[in-house]
């Protein structure tokens, strides 16, 4: 879950959770356990599909607000801050 959290910070999308990069390591570890190996592939896939659907649901409720820092005398317009604000609060 820690790796999924980090990956979602970079790319908040259900597809991120379904990436083979994230699942391969977890499934590799589960395959070493005699108890887990018989169920891990099916249950991990089911969990990731539910998790991805929830990530997509939540990210659809979010809008992006960009605050641009425009300083007279500077040659470029810099991005001051990128904020995620829940539509429920708007």
C-alpha positions in Angstrom: 0.0 0.0 0.0 2.9 2.4 0.7 4.1 2.1 -2.9 0.6 2.5 -4.2 0.3 5.7 -2.1 3.5 7.1 -3.5 2.5 6.2 -7.1 -0.9 7.8 -6.6 0.7 11.0 -5.5 2.4 11.2 -8.9 -0.5 10.0 -10.9 -3.9 10.0 -9.2 -5.7 7.5 -11.4 -7.2 4.0 -11.0 -4.9 2.9 -13.8 -2.0 3.6 -11.5 -3.1 1.0 -9.0 -3.6 -1.6 -11.7 -0.1 -1.2 -13.1 1.9 -4.4 -13.2 4.8 -2.6 -11.5 2.8 -2.4 -8.3 1.2 -5.8 -8.5 4.2 -7.8 -9.5 6.1 -7.3 -6.3 3.2 -8.0 -4.1 2.3 -11.1 -6.0 5.9 -12.2 -6.0 6.0 -12.0 -2.2 2.6 -13.7 -1.9 3.8 -16.6 -4.1 6.5 -17.4 -1.5 3.9 -18.0 1.2 2.3 -21.5 1.1 -1.0 -20.1 2.5 -1.2 -17.1 0.3 -0.1 -18.4 -3.0 -3.3 -20.3 -3.9 -5.5 -17.2 -3.4 -3.2 -14.2 -3.9 -3.5 -13.8 -7.7 -7.3 -13.8 -7.7 -7.8 -11.8 -4.5 -5.1 -9.3 -5.4 -6.7 -8.7 -8.8 -10.2 -8.3 -7.2 -8.8 -5.9 -4.6 -6.9 -3.8 -7.1 -10.0 -3.5 -9.3 -12.1 -2.3 -6.4 -9.3 0.0 -5.3 -8.9 1.5 -8.8 -12.7 2.1 -9.1 -12.6 4.0 -5.7 -9.6 6.0 -6.8 -11.3 7.0 -10.0 -14.5 7.8 -8.1 -12.7 10.1 -5.7 -10.5 11.8 -8.3 -13.6 12.6 -10.3 -14.9 14.6 -7.3 -11.7 16.8 -7.4 -11.0 19.9 -9.4 -7.7 21.5 -10.0 -7.1 25.1 -9.1 -3.9 26.8 -10.3 -2.7 29.9 -8.6 -0.3 31.8 -10.9 2.4 34.0 -9.4 2.8 37.0 -11.7 5.5 39.3 -10.6 6.0 42.5 -12.6 9.6 42.7 -13.8 10.1 39.0 -14.0 10.4 37.5 -17.5 8.3 34.4 -16.9 5.1 33.5 -15.1 5.8 30.9 -12.5 3.4 28.4 -11.1 3.1 29.3 -7.5 1.0 26.5 -6.3 -1.2 23.7 -7.5 -4.1 22.8 -5.2 -6.6 20.1 -5.2 -10.0 21.1 -3.9 -12.9 18.8 -3.3 -15.9 19.9 -5.3 -18.0 19.1 -2.3 -16.4 22.1 -0.5 -17.0 24.5 -3.4 
